[in-house]
Amino acid sequence: MSDPTRTPEFFDTLAKVLLRSWALGYLMLLVWAGLYLFASEFVYRLQGHLFDLSRHEIDLVFYCGIALTKIILLVFFLFPWLAIRLVLRKTKG
């Protein structure tokens, strides 16, 4: 990282990794939300009796989990990718 000619290359690679991580995380989030939307009764039967949770508690866990995952994906993957892209664009231009 001490070689200044390789620094943009490193950050370009890092930006690609961050974008792919965000995309895979968002795909996981969509599968999670889809599973809950279309198979919520199955999830309730499976998890409700296993952990002795009410329907409301399972809804709360799912909604909070989906919201937390969405926030984490934005803060740790999408925003850093955007910042790196903006800095690389500024240094090229």
VENQUIZI-V969683 format. One record per residue. N is the residue number from 0. SS is DSSP state (helix for helix, strand for strand, loop for the rest). PSI is psi as a letter, one per 30 degrees, with the letter a starting at -180 (NA if undefined). D_FIRST is the distance of its C-alpha to the first C-alpha in Angstrom with 2 decimals. Layout:
# VENQUIZI-V969683
((N | SS | PSI | D_FIRST) (N | SS | PSI | D_FIRST))
This chain:
# VENQUIZI-V969683
((0 | loop | f | 0.00) (1 | loop | f | 3.78) (2 | loop | j | 5.44) (3 | loop | f | 7.29) (4 | loop | f | 9.18) (5 | loop | f | 7.02) (6 | helix | e | 6.18) (7 | helix | e | 9.89) (8 | helix | e | 10.06) (9 | helix | e | 7.90) (10 | helix | e | 10.15) (11 | helix | e | 13.07) (12 | helix | e | 12.86) (13 | helix | e | 12.66) (14 | helix | e | 15.61) (15 | helix | e | 17.50) (16 | helix | e | 17.27) (17 | helix | e | 18.46) (18 | helix | e | 21.25) (19 | helix | e | 22.45) (20 | helix | e | 22.49) (21 | helix | e | 24.49) (22 | helix | e | 26.83) (23 | helix | e | 27.53) (24 | helix | e | 28.11) (25 | helix | e | 30.44) (26 | helix | e | 32.23) (27 | helix | e | 32.77) (28 | helix | e | 34.08) (29 | helix | e | 36.48) (30 | helix | e | 37.77) (31 | helix | e | 38.30) (32 | helix | e | 40.17) (33 | helix | e | 42.14) (34 | helix | e | 43.14) (35 | helix | e | 44.37) (36 | helix | e | 46.19) (37 | helix | f | 47.94) (38 | loop | h | 48.39) (39 | helix | e | 48.76) (40 | helix | e | 52.07) (41 | helix | e | 50.67) (42 | helix | e | 47.77) (43 | helix | e | 50.33) (44 | helix | e | 52.60) (45 | helix | e | 49.83) (46 | helix | e | 47.97) (47 | helix | e | 50.90) (48 | helix | e | 53.07) (49 | helix | e | 50.32) (50 | helix | g | 49.08) (51 | loop | h | 52.33) (52 | loop | k | 50.82) (53 | loop | l | 52.80) (54 | helix | e | 52.05) (55 | helix | e | 50.92) (56 | helix | e | 48.49) (57 | helix | e | 46.92) (58 | helix | e | 46.64) (59 | helix | e | 44.98) (60 | helix | e | 42.43) (61 | helix | e | 41.59) (62 | helix | e | 41.37) (63 | helix | e | 39.26) (64 | helix | e | 36.96) (65 | helix | e | 36.56) (66 | helix | e | 35.94) (67 | helix | e | 33.36) (68 | helix | e | 31.51) (69 | helix | e | 31.61) (70 | helix | e | 30.23) (71 | helix | e | 27.37) (72 | helix | e | 26.48) (73 | helix | e | 26.52) (74 | helix | e | 24.65) (75 | helix | f | 21.86) (76 | helix | e | 21.40) (77 | helix | e | 23.13) (78 | helix | e | 22.39) (79 | helix | e | 18.58) (80 | helix | e | 18.74) (81 | helix | e | 20.96) (82 | helix | e | 18.85) (83 | helix | e | 15.74) (84 | helix | e | 18.21) (85 | helix | e | 19.84) (86 | helix | e | 16.81) (87 | helix | e | 15.75) (88 | helix | e | 19.44) (89 | helix | e | 19.73) (90 | helix | f | 16.96) (91 | helix | e | 18.60) (92 | loop | NA | 22.03))
